[in-house]
Amino acid sequence: MRRILVFAVLASALSLPTSAVAQSKNKLVGTWKLVSVVSKTDQGNVNKTVYGEHPKGLITYGADSRMMVIVTEDGRKPLSINDRVAAPIEERAQAFSTMTAYAGTYTFSGDKVVHHVEVASIPNWVGSDQSRTVKIQGDRLSIATPPLSRGGTMQTFELTWERVKPSGKASKPAG
């Protein structure tokens, strides 16, 4: 009898981490809208408008462990012509340098999420793992990067996101 009790206690204790991870992941699942981006250099300089006053972005984490993100800086100018290949090279360079997008799978454990990049606006990221520190407080998500080079300066970035509420409207079928 005592062995059965010990086994039952052990079995339920071993199942706790799995359910805790599932609950944590469930908190991450959904679509989040970018609120702000703050950068910090290794010299301690803080820039609260590194992506402008009103950067835009969405990040989505699926229950199927897939994710996608797009972030654009505030004040992006449209190309002078509606052809991303024929537009002047300076305009294309500006458009490229003011946005980041990537997608792939993710793993989430504790306060870390790792994005396993399959496709990206920055070709060098394809096939890489992008590790981030995560904090979830209610409908706010904070994602912090390790030091990254931006404009030749090593910086960490903290992106604050707000959960997107379902609109309640059914989408119209294409066609």
Secondary structure, DSSP 8 states (H G I E B T S, - for coil): -HHHHHHHHHHHHHHHHHHHHHHHHHHH-EEEEEEEEEEEETT--EETTTT-SS-EEEEEE-TTSEEEEEEE-TT----SSS-TTTS-HHHHHHHHHTEEEEEEEEEEETTEEEEEEEEESSGGGTT-EEEEEEEEETTEEEEE---EEETTEEEEEEEEEEE------------
